[in-house]
Amino acid sequence: MGNAGPRAGIGCGGLVAVLGLILVSPVGEWLIKAIGVMLLLLGGFIVITGFYYWLRGPRRGG
């Protein structure tokens, strides 16, 4: 853990354990679904803008 000492491992492990408890709870299920929906919307936005720039073609002139 470098110069952080043994308390850094205890703190990091505790944080991972708390995140694990959140993810296995009903709140975690809601959180994972919300993140999934946000990623779907973001992916759709990226695909739509990609099609827009693809169909628009390269800029001409200067």
N, C-alpha and C positions, 0 to 999 in steps of 0.2 A: 504494500500500500504506500510505498514511498516514505516520505517524511510525515505523513498524516498520523501515524501511530495506530494502535489497535482499536481505538474508539471509532475510527473511520469505518472499519469493517463491521462493527456492531451497529453503527448508524445506518450504513448501507443495507445490511441484512434486515434490519428492522423496517426500513422503508420498503424493501421488496416484499416483506411479509405483509405489511399493511396494504400495499397495492394488490397483493394476491387475495387478501380477504375482501377487498372492495370488488374485485372482479368476479368472485364466486357468489357474491350477494345479489339480490334482485336489482340493486342499484347498478352493479357492474353489468348486468344483462342489458339494462336500459342504456348505459353508457356505451357499450360496445355497439348496440344497434344504432345509437345516435351518430357515433363515429362512422359507421358503415354508410348511413344515409348521406352524411356530409361528403364522404369520399365518392359516392355515386354521383352526387350533384356536381362535385368538382370535376370528376372525370367527364361527365356529359358536357360541362362548360368547355373543357379543354378540347374535346372532340369537335364541338360546334365551331369554336374559334379556329381550329385547325382546318376544317372544311372551308370556312370563310376565306382564310388567307390562301388556301390552295386554289379555290375557284377564282379569287380576285387576280391571281397571277402576279408576276414580278412587276415592280414599278418601272415605268418608262419615263425617260426624260430626266431633267435635273433641275 
